[in-house]
Amino acid sequence: MTYSPGQPHGYGYPPPPPPKPGVIPLAPLSFSDVLTGAFTTYGRYWKPLLGVAVTAYASVFVLLGLAALAAWGVVGDDVQRLFDLPEGQDPVFADFQPLIVAFGCLWTFAMAAYVVCTGLVNAAVPAVVQEAVLGRPITFATAWRRAWSRLGAVVGAVFLTMLAVITSMLFLFVGFSALMVALIAGITASAGDHADGGPGIAITGLLFFLIALAMVPLALWIMIRFSLAPAVAVIEGQGAMASLRRSAALVKGSWWRIFGCTIATGIMVGIASGMLQQVITQLGVLPVSTVDFGQNPTPGEVFGLIGGALVALVIAQLLVQAVAAPFQPLVSGLLYVDQRIRKENLAPTLALTASAPTP
């Protein structure tokens, strides 16, 4: 029996509760319903959720490790030369240039790998949510296959959404860097050395900093407006741009509500994962702090002594990240279902689908 909000009921009798074939009642959801549904989904479907997240983050870790080894093979001699400079000789920019280029390439590769990893998790979670709402099982292989098939559209939607945040962070970084340069120039001038351009650099840095602050509300507005795009891309099979437009249409009129649910969930996940990572970091640094490197250690000795602890620390933090990563997309996926129930009366269709025999 399906429940229709407009169905009349007998005098004095409360309406029957909405059907709940899966993790949420098939009716407009409160924030408590969304959180409960997210925790319930995680508890029932932890195998495909964690399986995809751990596989994705482990793959990124392996690729970044190989890239770091390749970078070390290219610039290892340059690092050794920095350690072997004659006493009293200061390094010049040319000595650091290969390291800067290698770090820039490694950072770019890491960012690209992180976007793909995030896209893969954001593609797998809606596939799980779609079955969880109906109370149907889903395996890791099915979740992985559906996530991989929609990876391009989800990565495109995630990347376009992240551009607003990246742009704001870029302005903030440029402004902060300019202010630091101006501060150093002022200190140099006060010490009696000749330094020009300090006030101009400070004004430029302050301008970029103010632009970054002004862009924060715009970035938040764009993030929430397009927050349902991954779910649209997976569940409705839309492309990246069509998913963004569809998300904007679903969020319209409910921006503040979705903003509140998203931010509250992000704060909870951030605090929990941050505390775990802090504990892991302290445990990882403790053994390294007791190591005696001796006098004039070589780069190989330094990296050899701390390499094992750093690798273990990174693996532990990646595991924490993998455990926390599915929760925010779970909330967004349930908000997507909630918005369709509110705007498109999807509840009867879901109830009918859930009652149909599984093919």
MARDO-972688 format. One line per 4 residues: number of its first residue (from 1); for each residue x, y, z of N, C-alpha, C, CB. Coordinates in steps of 0.2 Angstrom, whole numbers, plus 2048, in hexadecimal, padded with zeros to 3 digits. Glycine has a CB too. Layout:
% MARDO-972688
NUM	X,Y,Z,X,Y,Z,X,Y,Z,X,Y,Z  ...
//
This chain:
% MARDO-972688
1	804,7FA,800,800,800,800,804,806,800,7FB,800,806  803,80A,7FB,807,811,7FB,803,816,7FE,809,813,7F4  807,81B,801,804,821,804,805,827,800,808,822,80B  7FF,82A,7FF,7FE,830,7FC,7FD,836,800,7F9,830,7F6
5	801,83B,800,800,841,805,7F9,844,805,805,846,804  7F5,843,7FF,7EF,846,7FE,7E9,841,800,7EE,849,7F7  7EB,83B,802,7E6,836,803,7E2,837,809,7E9,82F,803  7DB,837,808,7D7,839,80E,7D7,833,813,7CF,83A,80C
9	7D6,835,81A,7D6,830,81F,7D0,831,823,7DC,830,823  7CE,82C,827,7C8,82C,82B,7C9,831,830,7C7,825,82E  7C3,834,833,7C3,839,838,7C6,836,83E,7BC,83B,839  7CB,83A,841,7CE,838,847,7D4,833,847,7C9,835,84C
13	7D5,831,841,7DA,82C,83F,7E0,82F,83C,7D8,826,83B  7E6,82F,83F,7EC,832,83C,7EE,82E,835,7F2,832,841  7F1,832,831,7F3,82F,82A,7F8,829,82C,7F5,834,825  7F8,824,828,7FD,81F,829,804,821,827,7FB,818,824
17	809,81E,82A,810,821,829,811,81F,821,815,81E,82D  816,823,81E,818,822,818,81C,81B,817,81C,827,815  81C,818,812,81F,811,811,827,813,812,81E,80E,80A  82A,80E,814,832,80E,815,835,808,813,833,810,81D
21	835,806,80D,838,800,80A,840,800,80B,837,7FF,803  843,806,80C,84A,806,80D,84C,80A,813,84D,808,807  851,80E,812,854,812,817,851,818,819,85B,813,815  84C,81A,815,848,821,817,841,820,815,84B,827,812
25	83D,823,819,836,823,817,835,827,811,831,827,81D  830,824,80D,82F,827,806,82A,82D,807,82C,822,801  82D,833,80A,829,839,80B,82E,83E,80C,824,838,811  82C,845,80B,831,84A,80D,835,849,813,82E,851,80D
29	83B,84A,813,840,848,818,842,84E,81C,846,845,815  843,84D,823,846,852,827,84D,851,827,843,852,82E  851,855,82A,858,854,82B,85A,84E,82F,85B,85B,82E  856,84D,834,856,847,838,855,841,834,852,847,83E
33	850,841,82F,84F,83B,82B,855,83A,826,849,83C,827  858,840,824,85E,83F,81F,864,83C,823,860,846,81C  865,83F,829,86B,83C,82C,86A,835,82E,86C,840,833  864,833,831,863,82C,832,863,828,82C,85C,82B,835
37	861,82A,827,861,826,820,868,825,81E,85D,829,81B  86D,82A,81F,874,82A,81D,877,825,822,877,831,81E  876,825,828,879,820,82D,877,819,82B,878,822,834  870,818,82A,86E,812,829,870,80F,822,866,812,828
41	871,813,81D,874,811,817,87B,80F,818,873,816,812  87F,813,81B,886,811,81D,886,80A,820,889,816,821  882,809,825,882,803,829,880,7FD,825,87D,804,82F  87B,7FE,821,879,7F8,81D,87D,7F7,817,871,7F9,81B
45	880,7FC,814,883,7FB,80D,88B,7FD,80E,880,7FF,808  88E,7FC,814,895,7FE,815,899,7FA,810,896,7FD,81C  898,7F4,80E,89C,7F0,80A,89D,7F4,803,89A,7E9,809  898,7F5,7FF,899,7F9,7F9,89C,800,7FA,893,7F9,7F5
49	89A,803,7FF,89C,80A,800,8A3,80B,802,898,80E,806  8A5,807,807,8AC,807,809,8B1,803,804,8AD,803,810  8AE,7FE,800,8B2,7FB,7FB,8B4,800,7F6,8AE,7F5,7F8  8AF,804,7F3,8B1,809,7EE,8B5,80E,7F1,8AA,80C,7EB
53	8B4,811,7F7,8B8,816,7F9,8BF,814,7FB,8B5,819,800  8C0,80E,7FE,8C7,80C,7FF,8CA,80A,7F9,8C6,806,804  8C7,807,7F4,8CA,806,7EE,8CD,80C,7EA,8C6,802,7E9  8C8,811,7EA,8CA,817,7E7,8D0,81B,7EA,8C4,81C,7E7
57	8CF,81B,7F1,8D5,81F,7F4,8DB,81B,7F4,8D3,820,7FB  8DB,814,7F5,8E1,810,7F4,8E4,811,7EE,8DF,809,7F6  8E0,811,7E8,8E3,812,7E1,8E6,819,7E1,8DD,812,7DC  8E3,81E,7E4,8E7,825,7E4,8ED,824,7E8,8E2,82A,7E7
61	8ED,821,7ED,8F3,821,7F1,8F9,81D,7ED,8F2,81D,7F8  8F7,818,7EA,8FC,814,7E6,8FF,818,7E0,8F9,80D,7E3  8FA,81C,7DD,8FC,820,7D7,901,826,7D9,8F6,822,7D3  8FF,829,7DF,903,82E,7E2,90A,82C,7E4,8FF,832,7E7
65	90A,826,7E7,910,823,7E9,915,822,7E3,90F,81D,7ED  912,81F,7DE,916,81E,7D8,918,825,7D5,912,81A,7D3  914,82A,7D5,916,830,7D2,91B,833,7D6,90F,835,7D2  91A,833,7DD,920,835,7E1,926,832,7E0,91D,835,7E9
69	926,82B,7DF,92D,828,7DE,930,82A,7D7,92B,820,7DE  92B,82B,7D2,92E,82E,7CC,931,835,7CD,928,82E,7C7  92D,839,7D0,930,840,7D2,936,840,7D5,92B,844,7D5  937,83B,7DA,93D,83B,7DE,943,838,7D9,93C,836,7E4
73	941,834,7D5,946,832,7D0,949,837,7CB,944,82C,7CC  945,83C,7CA,946,842,7C6,94A,847,7CA,940,845,7C3  948,849,7D0,94B,84E,7D3,94F,84C,7D9,946,853,7D6  950,846,7DA,954,843,7E0,95B,846,7E0,954,83C,7E0
77	95E,846,7DA,965,849,7DA,965,851,7DC,968,848,7D3  960,854,7DA,95F,85B,7DB,95F,85C,7E3,95A,85F,7D8  95B,858,7E6,95A,858,7ED,961,857,7F1,955,853,7F0  965,852,7EE,96B,850,7F1,970,856,7F0,96E,84A,7EE
81	970,85A,7EB,974,860,7EA,973,865,7EF,973,862,7E2  96C,866,7F0,96A,86B,7F5,96D,869,7FC,963,86C,7F6  96E,863,7FE,971,861,804,978,862,804,96F,85A,806  97B,861,7FE,982,861,7FD,985,868,7FB,984,85C,7F8
85	982,86D,7FC,984,874,7FB,98A,876,7FF,97F,879,7FB  98F,879,7FD,995,87B,801,993,87F,807,99A,87E,7FD  996,87F,80C,995,883,812,995,88A,811,999,881,818  990,88E,812,990,895,811,98C,897,80B,996,898,811
89	98B,892,806,988,893,800,980,892,800,98B,88F,7FA  97C,898,7FF,975,897,7FF,972,895,7F9,972,89E,801  96D,891,7F9,96A,88E,7F2,967,894,7EF,965,889,7F4  967,894,7E8,963,899,7E4,95D,896,7E1,968,89B,7DE
93	959,89A,7DE,953,897,7DB,954,891,7D6,94F,89D,7D7  959,892,7D2,95A,88C,7CD,95B,885,7D1,961,88E,7C9  95E,886,7D7,95E,87F,7DB,957,87C,7DD,962,880,7E1  953,881,7DE,94C,87F,7E0,947,87D,7DA,949,884,7E5
97	949,880,7D4,944,880,7CF,942,879,7CD,947,883,7C8  947,874,7CC,944,86D,7CB,93F,86A,7D0,94A,868,7CA  941,86C,7D6,93C,869,7DC,935,86D,7DB,93F,86B,7E3  935,873,7D9,92F,877,7D9,92B,874,7D3,930,87E,7D8
101	92E,872,7CD,92B,86F,7C8,928,868,7C9,92F,86F,7C1  92C,864,7CD,92A,85E,7CE,924,85E,7D3,930,85A,7D1  925,862,7D8,91F,863,7DD,919,865,7DA,921,868,7E3  919,86A,7D5,913,86C,7D1,910,867,7CD,915,872,7CD
105	914,863,7CA,912,85D,7C6,90E,858,7CA,917,85A,7C2  912,857,7D0,90F,852,7D5,908,854,7D8,914,850,7DA  908,85B,7D9,902,85E,7DC,8FC,85D,7D7,903,865,7DF  8FE,85F,7D1,8F9,85F,7CC,8F6,858,7CB,8FB,862,7C5
109	8FA,853,7CB,8F8,84C,7CA,8F4,84A,7D0,8FE,848,7C9  8F6,84C,7D6,8F2,84A,7DC,8EB,84D,7DC,8F6,84D,7E2  8EB,854,7DA,8E4,857,7D9,8E0,853,7D4,8E5,85E,7D7  8E2,851,7CE,8DF,84E,7C9,8DC,847,7CC,8E3,84D,7C3
113	8E1,843,7CF,8DF,83D,7D2,8DA,83E,7D8,8E5,83A,7D5  8DA,843,7DC,8D5,844,7E1,8CE,845,7DE,8D8,84A,7E6  8CE,849,7D9,8C8,84B,7D5,8C5,844,7D3,8C9,850,7D0  8C9,840,7D0,8C6,83A,7CD,8C4,835,7D3,8CB,836,7C9
117	8C8,835,7D8,8C6,831,7DE,8BF,834,7E1,8CB,831,7E3  8BF,83A,7E2,8B8,83D,7E5,8B3,83C,7E0,8B9,845,7E5  8B4,83C,7D9,8AE,83B,7D5,8AC,833,7D5,8B1,83C,7CE  8B1,82F,7D6,8AF,828,7D6,8AB,826,7DD,8B6,823,7D7
121	8AD,829,7E2,8A9,828,7E8,8A2,82C,7E7,8AC,82B,7EE  8A2,832,7E5,89B,835,7E4,897,832,7DE,89D,83C,7E1  89A,82E,7DA,896,82A,7D5,893,823,7D8,89A,828,7CF  897,820,7DD,895,81A,7E0,890,81B,7E5,89B,816,7E3
125	890,820,7E9,88B,821,7EE,884,822,7EC,88D,827,7F2  882,826,7E7,87B,826,7E4,879,81F,7E2,87B,82B,7DF  87D,81B,7DF,87B,815,7DD,879,811,7E3,881,811,7D9  87C,811,7E8,87A,80E,7EE,874,811,7F1,880,80E,7F4
129	874,817,7F1,86E,81B,7F4,867,819,7F0,86E,822,7F4  868,818,7EA,862,816,7E5,85F,810,7E7,864,816,7DE  864,80B,7E9,861,804,7EB,85F,804,7F3,867,7FF,7EA  863,808,7F7,861,809,7FE,85A,80B,7FF,867,80D,802
133	858,810,7FB,852,813,7FC,84C,80E,7FB,851,819,7F8  84E,80A,7F6,849,804,7F4,84A,7FE,7F9,84A,803,7ED  84F,7FE,7FD,850,7F8,801,853,7F2,7FE,849,7F6,804  856,7F3,7F8,859,7EE,7F4,861,7EE,7F5,858,7EF,7ED
137	863,7E8,7F5,86B,7E7,7F6,86F,7E9,7F0,86C,7DF,7F7  875,7EB,7F1,879,7EC,7EB,880,7EA,7ED,879,7F4,7EA  884,7E7,7E9,88B,7E5,7EA,890,7EA,7E8,88C,7DE,7E6  896,7E8,7EB,89C,7ED,7E9,89D,7ED,7E1,8A2,7EA,7ED
141	89C,7E7,7DE,89D,7E7,7D7,898,7EB,7D3,89D,7E0,7D4  892,7EB,7D5,88D,7EF,7D2,88E,7F6,7D3,886,7ED,7D4  88F,7F8,7D9,891,7FF,7DB,897,802,7D7,892,800,7E2  89C,7FE,7D7,8A2,800,7D3,8A1,801,7CC,8A8,7FB,7D4
145	89D,7FC,7C9,89B,7FC,7C2,897,802,7C0,898,7F6,7BF  892,804,7C4,88E,809,7C3,892,810,7C4,888,809,7C7  896,810,7C9,89A,816,7CA,89F,817,7C4,89E,815,7D1  8A2,812,7C2,8A7,813,7BC,8A3,815,7B6,8AB,80C,7BB
149	89D,812,7B5,89A,814,7AF,898,81C,7AF,894,810,7AE  897,81F,7B4,894,826,7B5,89A,82A,7B7,88F,826,7B9  8A0,828,7B7,8A6,82B,7BA,8A7,832,7B7,8AC,827,7BA  8A7,832,7B0,8A8,838,7AC,8A3,83D,7AE,8A8,836,7A5
153	89D,83C,7AE,898,841,7AF,899,844,7B6,891,83E,7AE  89A,83F,7BB,89A,841,7C2,8A1,846,7C3,89A,83B,7C7  8A6,843,7C0,8AD,847,7C1,8AC,84E,7BE,8B2,843,7BD  8A8,84E,7B8,8A7,855,7B5,8A3,859,7B9,8A4,854,7AE
157	89E,857,7BC,89A,85B,7C0,89D,85D,7C7,893,857,7C2  8A1,858,7CA,8A5,85A,7D0,8AA,85F,7CE,8A8,854,7D3  8AE,85E,7C8,8B3,863,7C7,8B0,86A,7C5,8B7,861,7C0  8AB,86A,7C2,8A8,871,7C0,8A5,874,7C7,8A2,870,7BB
161	8A3,870,7CB,8A1,873,7D2,8A7,876,7D6,89D,86E,7D6  8AC,872,7D6,8B2,873,7DA,8B6,87A,7D7,8B7,86E,7DA  8B4,87B,7D0,8B8,881,7CE,8B7,887,7D2,8B6,882,7C6  8B1,888,7D4,8AF,88E,7D8,8B3,88E,7DE,8A7,88E,7DA
165	8B4,889,7E2,8B8,888,7E8,8BF,889,7E6,8B6,882,7EB  8C1,886,7E1,8C8,887,7DF,8CA,88E,7DD,8CA,882,7D9  8C6,891,7DA,8C7,898,7D8,8C8,89D,7DE,8C2,89B,7D3  8C3,89C,7E3,8C3,89F,7E9,8CA,89E,7ED,8BD,89E,7ED
169	8CC,898,7ED,8D2,896,7F1,8D8,899,7ED,8D2,88E,7F1  8D8,899,7E7,8DD,89C,7E3,8DE,8A3,7E4,8DC,89B,7DB  8D9,8A7,7E4,8D9,8AE,7E6,8DC,8AF,7ED,8D2,8B1,7E5  8D9,8AB,7F2,8DC,8AB,7F9,8E3,8A9,7F9,8D8,8A6,7FD
173	8E5,8A4,7F6,8ED,8A3,7F6,8F1,8A8,7F3,8EE,89C,7F2  8EF,8AB,7ED,8F3,8B1,7EB,8F3,8B7,7EF,8EF,8B3,7E4  8ED,8B8,7F2,8ED,8BE,7F7,8F1,8BD,7FD,8E6,8BF,7F9  8F1,8B7,800,8F5,8B5,806,8FC,8B5,804,8F3,8AE,808
177	8FE,8B3,7FE,905,8B3,7FC,908,8BA,7FB,906,8AF,7F5  903,8BE,7F8,905,8C5,7F7,906,8C9,7FE,900,8C9,7F3  902,8C8,802,903,8CB,809,909,8C8,80C,8FC,8C9,80D  90B,8C2,80C,911,8BF,80F,917,8C3,80C,911,8B8,80E
181	917,8C3,805,91C,8C7,801,91D,8CE,804,91B,8C6,7FA  917,8D1,804,918,8D8,807,91A,8D9,80E,911,8DB,806  918,8D4,812,91B,8D4,819,922,8D3,819,917,8CE,81D  925,8CE,815,92C,8CD,815,930,8D3,812,92D,8C7,810
185	92D,8D6,80D,930,8DC,80A,930,8E2,810,92C,8DF,804  92B,8E2,814,92B,8E7,819,930,8E6,81E,924,8E8,81C  931,8DF,820,936,8DE,825,93D,8DF,822,935,8D6,827  93E,8DD,81C,944,8DF,819,946,8E6,818,944,8DC,811
189	941,8EA,817,942,8F1,817,943,8F4,81D,93C,8F5,814  940,8F2,823,941,8F4,829,948,8F2,82C,93C,8F1,82E  94B,8ED,829,952,8EB,82B,957,8EF,827,953,8E3,829  955,8F3,823,95A,8F7,81F,95C,8F5,818,960,8F8,823
193	959,8F0,816,95A,8ED,80F,955,8F1,80B,959,8E6,80E  957,8F1,804,953,8F5,7FF,94E,8F0,7FD,957,8F8,7F9  947,8F2,7FE,942,8EE,7FB,93C,8F3,7F9,93F,8E9,801  93A,8F2,7F3,935,8F6,7F0,92F,8F2,7EF,937,8F9,7E9
197	929,8F5,7EE,923,8F2,7EC,91F,8EF,7F2,924,8ED,7E7  921,8F0,7F8,91E,8ED,7FD,916,8EF,7FE,921,8EE,804  915,8F6,7FE,90E,8F8,7FF,90A,8F6,7F9,90E,8FF,7FF  90C,8F6,7F3,909,8F4,7ED,907,8EC,7ED,90C,8F5,7E7
201	90C,8E8,7EF,90A,8E1,7F0,905,8E0,7F6,911,8DD,7F2  906,8E4,7FB,901,8E3,800,8FA,8E4,7FE,903,8E7,807  8F9,8EA,7FA,8F2,8EC,7F8,8F0,8E7,7F3,8F3,8F3,7F4  8F4,8E4,7EF,8F2,8DF,7EA,8F0,8D8,7EE,8F8,8DD,7E5
205	8F4,8D7,7F3,8F2,8D1,7F7,8EB,8D2,7FB,8F7,8CF,7FC  8EA,8D8,7FE,8E4,8D9,801,8DE,8D9,7FC,8E4,8E0,805  8DF,8DB,7F6,8DA,8DB,7F1,8D8,8D4,7EF,8DC,8DF,7EB  8DD,8D0,7EE,8DB,8C9,7ED,8D8,8C5,7F3,8E2,8C5,7EB
209	8DA,8C7,7F8,8D7,8C4,7FE,8D0,8C6,7FF,8DB,8C6,805  8CE,8CC,7FE,8C7,8CE,7FE,8C3,8CB,7F9,8C7,8D6,7FE  8C6,8CB,7F3,8C2,8C7,7ED,8C1,8C0,7EF,8C6,8C7,7E7  8C6,8BD,7F2,8C5,8B6,7F5,8BF,8B5,7FA,8CB,8B3,7F7
213	8BF,8BA,7FF,8BA,8BA,804,8B3,8BB,800,8BB,8BF,809  8B3,8C0,7FB,8AC,8C1,7F8,8AA,8BB,7F4,8AD,8C7,7F4  8AF,8B7,7F2,8AD,8B1,7EE,8AA,8AB,7F2,8B2,8AF,7E9  8AB,8AC,7F8,8A9,8A6,7FD,8A2,8A5,7FC,8AB,8A7,804
217	89D,8AA,7FD,896,8A9,7FD,894,8A6,7F6,892,8AF,7FE  897,8A9,7F0,896,8A6,7EA,898,89F,7E9,899,8AA,7E4  89E,89D,7EC,8A0,896,7EB,89B,891,7EF,8A7,895,7EE  899,894,7F5,894,88F,7F9,88D,88F,7F5,893,893,800
221	88B,894,7F2,885,894,7EE,885,88F,7E8,883,89B,7EC  88B,88F,7E5,88C,88B,7DF,88C,883,7E2,892,88D,7DB  890,882,7E7,891,87B,7EA,88A,878,7EC,895,87C,7F0  886,87C,7EF,87F,879,7F1,87B,879,7EB,87C,87E,7F6
225	87B,87D,7E7,877,87D,7E1,878,877,7DC,878,884,7DC  87E,875,7DC,880,86F,7D8,882,869,7DC,886,871,7D4  880,869,7E2,882,863,7E7,87E,85D,7E5,880,865,7EE  879,85D,7E2,875,857,7E0,877,854,7D9,86E,858,7E0
229	87C,858,7D6,87E,856,7CF,880,84E,7CF,883,85A,7CC  885,84C,7D3,887,845,7D3,881,840,7D3,88C,844,7D8  87C,841,7D8,877,83D,7D8,873,83D,7D2,872,83F,7DE  872,843,7CF,86E,843,7C8,872,83F,7C3,86D,84A,7C6
233	879,840,7C2,87D,83D,7BD,87C,835,7BE,884,83F,7BE  87C,833,7C4,87C,82B,7C5,875,829,7C4,87F,829,7CB  870,82B,7C8,869,829,7C8,865,82A,7C1,865,82B,7CE  866,830,7BF,862,832,7B9,866,831,7B2,860,839,7B9
237	86D,830,7B3,871,82F,7AD,872,835,7A9,86E,829,7A9  872,83B,7AC,874,841,7A9,87B,842,7A8,870,847,7AC  87D,847,7A3,884,849,7A2,885,84E,7A7,885,84B,79B  88C,850,7A7,88E,855,7AC,88A,85C,7AC,895,857,7AB
241	889,85F,7A6,886,865,7A6,87E,864,7A8,887,869,79F  87B,85F,7A5,874,85E,7A6,873,85C,7AD,872,858,7A2  878,859,7B1,877,857,7B8,877,85E,7BC,87D,853,7BA  87C,862,7BA,87C,869,7BE,876,86D,7BD,882,86D,7BB
245	873,86D,7B7,86D,870,7B6,867,86D,7BA,86B,871,7AE  867,867,7BA,862,863,7BD,862,864,7C5,862,85B,7BC  868,864,7C7,86A,865,7CF,867,86C,7D0,871,864,7D0  869,871,7CC,866,878,7CE,85F,878,7CE,869,87D,7C8
249	85B,875,7CA,854,875,7CA,851,871,7D0,851,871,7C3  854,86C,7D2,852,869,7D8,853,86D,7DE,855,862,7D9  859,870,7DF,85B,874,7E5,857,87B,7E5,862,876,7E4  854,87D,7DF,851,883,7DF,84B,883,7E4,84E,885,7D8
253	84B,889,7E8,846,889,7EE,847,886,7F4,83F,887,7EB  84D,882,7F4,84F,87E,7FA,856,87F,7FC,84D,876,7F9  859,884,7F9,860,885,7FA,862,885,801,863,88B,7F6  85F,889,805,861,88A,80C,860,883,810,85D,88F,810
257	85B,880,80F,85A,879,812,860,874,810,853,876,810  861,874,80A,867,86F,808,86D,872,80A,867,86F,800  86E,878,80A,874,87B,80D,875,879,814,874,883,80C  870,87A,818,870,878,81F,872,871,820,86A,87A,823
261	86F,86C,81D,870,865,81D,877,864,81B,86B,861,819  879,867,816,880,865,813,885,868,818,881,868,80C  885,86E,81A,88A,871,81E,88A,86D,825,888,878,81F  884,86C,828,884,868,82E,887,861,82E,87D,867,831
265	886,85E,828,889,857,827,891,858,826,886,854,821  893,85D,822,89A,85E,821,89D,85F,827,89B,863,81C  89A,863,82C,89E,865,832,89E,85F,837,89A,86A,836  899,85B,837,89A,855,83B,89F,850,838,893,851,83B
269	89F,84F,832,8A4,84A,82F,8AB,84D,82F,8A2,849,827  8AC,854,82E,8B2,857,82F,8B5,856,836,8B2,85E,82D  8B1,857,83B,8B3,857,842,8B5,850,844,8AE,859,847  8B1,84B,842,8B2,844,843,8B9,842,840,8AD,83F,841
273	8B9,843,839,8BF,841,836,8C5,845,838,8BE,841,82E  8C5,84B,839,8CA,84F,83C,8CD,84C,842,8C8,856,83C  8C9,84B,847,8CB,848,84D,8CF,841,84C,8C5,847,852  8CC,83D,848,8D0,837,847,8D6,838,843,8CB,832,842
277	8D7,83C,83F,8DD,83E,83B,8E2,841,840,8DC,842,835  8E0,845,844,8E4,848,849,8E7,843,84E,8E0,84D,84D  8E3,83E,850,8E6,839,854,8EB,835,851,8E0,834,857  8E9,833,84A,8EE,82F,846,8F4,833,845,8EA,82D,840
281	8F4,839,844,8FA,83D,842,8FE,83D,848,8F8,844,840  8FB,83E,84E,8FF,83E,854,903,838,856,8FB,840,85A  8FF,832,854,902,82C,855,908,82A,850,8FD,826,855  907,82D,84A,90C,82C,845,912,830,846,909,82E,83E
285	911,836,849,917,83B,84A,91B,839,850,915,842,84B  918,836,855,91B,834,85B,921,830,85A,916,830,860  921,82A,856,927,826,855,92D,82A,852,926,820,851  92B,82E,84D,930,832,849,933,837,84D,92C,835,843
289	930,83A,852,933,83F,856,938,83C,85B,92D,843,85A  938,836,85C,93D,833,860,943,831,85D,93A,82D,864  943,831,856,949,82F,852,94F,834,852,947,82D,84B  955,831,853,95B,835,853,95E,835,84C,960,833,859
293	95E,83A,848,960,83A,841,968,83B,841,95D,840,83D  96B,83D,847,972,83E,847,974,844,844,976,838,843  97B,845,842,97D,84B,83F,97E,84A,838,984,84D,842  97C,850,834,97C,850,82D,979,84A,82A,984,851,82B
297	973,848,82B,970,842,827,96F,844,820,969,841,82B  970,83F,81C,96F,83F,815,967,83F,813,972,839,811  965,841,80E,95E,841,80C,95B,83A,80C,95C,844,805  95F,835,80A,95D,82E,80A,95C,82C,811,962,82A,807
301	960,82D,816,95F,82B,81D,959,82E,820,965,82D,821  958,835,81E,952,838,821,94C,835,81E,952,840,81F  94B,834,818,945,831,815,944,82A,817,945,832,80D  94A,827,818,949,820,81A,947,81F,821,950,81C,819
305	949,823,825,947,823,82C,93F,825,82D,94B,827,830  93D,82A,82A,936,82C,82B,931,82A,825,936,834,82B  934,826,820,930,824,81B,92A,81F,81D,934,821,815  92C,81A,821,927,815,823,922,818,827,92B,810,827
309	924,81D,82C,91F,820,830,91A,824,82C,922,824,836  91D,828,827,918,82C,823,914,828,81F,91D,831,81E  916,822,81C,912,81E,818,90C,81B,81C,916,818,814  90E,819,822,908,816,826,903,81C,828,90B,813,82D
313	906,822,829,902,828,82B,8FD,829,825,906,82E,82D  900,82A,81F,8FC,82B,819,8F6,826,818,900,82C,813  8F8,81F,819,8F3,81A,818,8EE,81B,81D,8F7,813,819  8EF,81C,823,8EA,81C,829,8E6,822,827,8EE,81D,82F
317	8E8,828,825,8E4,82E,824,8E0,82D,81D,8E9,834,823  8E3,829,818,8DE,827,813,8D9,823,814,8E3,824,80D  8DA,81E,819,8D4,81A,81B,8CF,81E,81F,8D7,814,820  8D1,823,823,8CC,827,826,8C8,82B,821,8D0,82C,82B
321	8CC,82E,81C,8C9,831,817,8C4,82D,813,8CE,834,812  8C6,827,812,8C1,822,80E,8BB,820,812,8C5,81C,80C  8BC,820,819,8B6,81E,81D,8B1,824,81D,8B8,81C,824  8B4,82A,81D,8B0,830,81E,8AD,832,817,8B3,836,821
325	8B0,831,812,8AE,833,80B,8A7,832,809,8B3,831,806  8A4,82C,80A,89E,82B,807,898,82E,80B,89C,823,808  899,831,811,894,834,815,891,83A,812,896,835,81C  895,83F,810,892,845,80D,88E,843,806,897,84A,80B
329	891,83F,802,88C,83D,7FC,886,839,7FE,891,839,7F7  886,836,803,880,832,805,87B,837,807,882,82E,80C  87D,83D,80B,878,842,80C,875,845,806,87B,847,811  87A,847,802,878,84A,7FB,873,846,7F7,87E,84C,7F7
333	875,83F,7F7,870,83B,7F3,869,83A,7F6,873,834,7F3  869,83A,7FD,862,83A,800,85F,841,7FF,863,838,808  862,846,7FF,85F,84D,7FE,85C,84D,7F7,864,852,7FF  860,84A,7F2,85D,849,7EB,857,846,7EB,863,846,7E7
337	856,840,7EF,850,83C,7EF,84B,840,7F2,851,835,7F3  84C,844,7F8,848,848,7FB,845,84E,7F7,84B,84B,801  849,851,7F3,847,856,7EF,842,854,7E9,84D,85A,7EB  844,84E,7E7,83F,84B,7E1,839,849,7E5,843,845,7DE
341	839,846,7EB,832,845,7EE,82E,84B,7EF,834,841,7F5  832,851,7F1,82E,857,7F2,82C,85A,7EC,833,85C,7F6  830,85A,7E7,82E,85E,7E1,82B,85A,7DB,834,861,7DE  82C,853,7DB,829,84F,7D6,825,849,7D8,82F,84C,7D2
345	823,849,7DF,81F,844,7E1,822,83D,7E0,818,845,7DF  828,83C,7E1,82B,836,7DF,82A,830,7E4,833,837,7DF  827,832,7EA,826,82C,7EF,821,827,7EC,822,82F,7F5  81B,828,7E9,818,822,7E6,81B,81E,7E1,811,825,7E3
349	81F,821,7DD,823,81D,7D8,828,819,7DC,827,822,7D3  82C,81C,7E1,831,818,7E5,82D,812,7E8,834,81C,7E9  828,813,7EB,824,80E,7EF,822,808,7EA,81E,811,7F2  820,80A,7E4,81E,805,7DF,824,801,7DD,81A,808,7D9
353	829,805,7DC,82F,801,7DA,832,7FC,7DF,835,806,7D8  832,7FF,7E5,834,7FA,7EB,830,7F4,7EC,834,7FE,7F1  829,7F5,7EA,825,7EF,7EB,825,7EA,7E5,81E,7F1,7EC  828,7EC,7E0,829,7E8,7DA,82E,7E3,7DB,82A,7EC,7D3
357	82D,7DD,7D8,832,7D7,7D9,839,7D9,7D6,830,7D1,7D6  83E,7D8,7D9,845,7D9,7D7,846,7D5,7D1,84A,7D8,7DC  848,7D8,7CB,84A,7D5,7C5,850,7D0,7C6,84B,7D9,7BF
//
